[in-house]
Amino acid sequence: MEPERTAVVERMEVVVKASKDARQALCEAETAIEQFARHLANGSSVRDAFTALRVGDLRKALQDHLEALERARLESRRAVIALGLSEGSSLGELARLWGLSRQLVTRIAKHGK
């Protein structure tokens, strides 16, 4: 398999793992929100509820996982664009196939943003 194709496959595997990790963090956050609401409904103060559930740690973990997912998605887009270009597709064609704007695909291809 040529290097560009291998890079796309590897990047897709990273996206899937990051997505699974983010989904797990979202589930943990949902559980914490439900527990937080129960604490408040039972008369706990906001401070006590935050402390008991380690809300700050959960928020940070969720944010980290979402940022990792977004980085993985960007890297996979870069790899797909490189492979598409090596196969003879234009940036405009890739944008249409992907459902993205040509400007966004051009920006990712040039700057990775």
N, C-alpha and C positions, 0 to 999 in steps of 0.2 A: 504494500500500500504506500502511495506517495506521501511525503511529509505533510502536505497541507490537509489531506484527507485524514491522516492519523491525528493531526492536531484538532480537527473538528470533532472526531469521535471522542478524543480525550476530554475536550472542553465540554461536550454534552454530558459526559459522565460526571464531571465536576458540577455542572448545573443541576443534575438530578440529585446528587448528594446534598448540595446546598439547599435545594428546594425541600428535601425531606427534613433536613435539620431545621429550616425555618418553620416548616409546618409543625414540627414537634415543639418548637419554642412558642408558636402561636397557641397551640393546645395548652401548654403550661400557663401561658398568660391568661387564656380564657378561664381556666380553672382558678387561677389566682383572683381574677376579677369577681368570679362568683363567690369565692370565699371572702373577699373583701366586702362585698355587699352583705353577706350573711353576718360578718362581724359588726358592720354598722347597724344592721337591722336588730342585732342583739344588744345594742347599746354601747359597743366599743367606741372609743374615740378614734379619730382618723390616725393620730400618732400611734396608738396601740395596734390598729389594724395594719398600718404600714410596717411596723416593726415585726409583728407576728408573722407576716407573710413574706418579708424580705422583698417588698415590691421594687425597690431600687435595683436590686440585683437582677430580678426577673426582667425589668424594663431594659437594663443594659444588655442582658443576654439576647433578648429579642431584637434589639436594635443591631447588635453585632451580627446576628444571623441574617437579618434582612439586608444589611450592607454586604455581607459575603455573597448572598444570592445575587444582588445587583452586580457586584464585581464579576461573578461567574457568568452572568448573562452577557455582560459587555465583552468579556474575553471570548465567549462562544460566538458572539456576533462578529467580532474581528476575524476569527478563524473562518467562519462561514463566508464572509466577504472575500477573504484572501483566496479561498478555494474556488468560489464562484468566478472571481476575476481570472484565476489561472485556467479555468475551464472555458473562458471566452465570454462570460456574461458581462454586461455593463452594469455600472452602479444603478442606473435607472431601472434596468430589468430586475435586478435583485430587489430593489425597493418595491417595485410593483408586486413581485412574487411574494414578498414578505409582508406586504401591507403596511409598509413604512414609507415615510416621505423620502424622496431622493436626497433632500438636503441632510436628513438625519443619517442616511447610509453613507453619504459622502463625508460627513463629519466624523463618523465612527471610523471609516477607512483611513482618513487623514490623521485624526487626533486621538481616536479611541474614546471619544466622549459622547 
